[in-house]
Amino acid sequence: MGKPTLCHMVAYLKRIGVTMSPLNKEAIESAYYRSIYQVLPREQTLQAIALRPQKHYHRR
C-alpha cells in the first residue's frame, strides 16, 4: 500500500471534521497520519513527559 495523494489526505481530513488553517504539505501529512494513528501533537506529548519526575531504581 503506497502513500496516499495530498488531495486524498485533504478529503479524508474534511470528512472527519479536521480544520486546518495553513494548508501546506507538511501540515496536511502530519494531521492525516496523526488522525489515523491517534497520536497527540508533539508539543502536547513533550509537555506531558516533561512534567513527570522520573524515579531511578537500582537493580542488584
C-alpha positions in Angstrom: 0.0 0.0 0.0 1.5 3.3 -1.1 1.4 6.7 0.4 -2.0 8.5 -0.5 -2.0 11.7 -2.5 -2.4 15.1 -0.9 -5.9 15.5 -2.3 -6.9 12.2 -0.8 -5.5 13.3 2.6 -7.3 16.6 2.4 -10.6 14.9 1.5 -10.2 12.4 4.4 -9.5 15.2 6.9 -12.5 17.2 5.7 -14.7 14.1 6.0 -13.7 13.5 9.6 -14.1 17.2 10.5 -10.5 18.4 10.9 -10.0 22.0 10.1 -6.5 23.4 9.3 -5.5 27.0 8.7 -2.1 26.5 7.0 -2.6 24.2 4.1 1.0 23.2 3.3 2.2 19.7 2.6 3.8 19.0 5.9 0.8 20.2 7.9 -1.6 18.1 5.8 0.6 15.0 6.1 1.1 15.3 9.9 -2.6 15.9 10.6 -3.5 12.9 8.3 -1.1 10.5 10.0 -1.9 11.8 13.5 -5.6 11.1 12.9 -5.0 7.6 11.5 -2.7 6.5 14.3 -4.4 8.7 17.0 -1.2 10.3 18.1 -1.0 13.5 20.1 0.8 16.5 18.7 4.5 16.7 19.5 4.1 19.7 21.8 1.4 18.1 24.0 3.5 14.9 24.3 6.6 16.7 25.3 4.7 18.7 27.9 3.2 15.6 29.4 6.6 13.9 29.6 8.5 16.9 31.0 6.2 17.4 33.9 6.6 13.9 35.4 9.7 13.4 37.5 11.4 10.1 36.9 12.5 7.7 39.6 15.6 5.8 39.2 15.8 2.3 40.7 19.0 0.4 41.1 18.9 -3.3 40.4 21.3 -5.6 42.2 
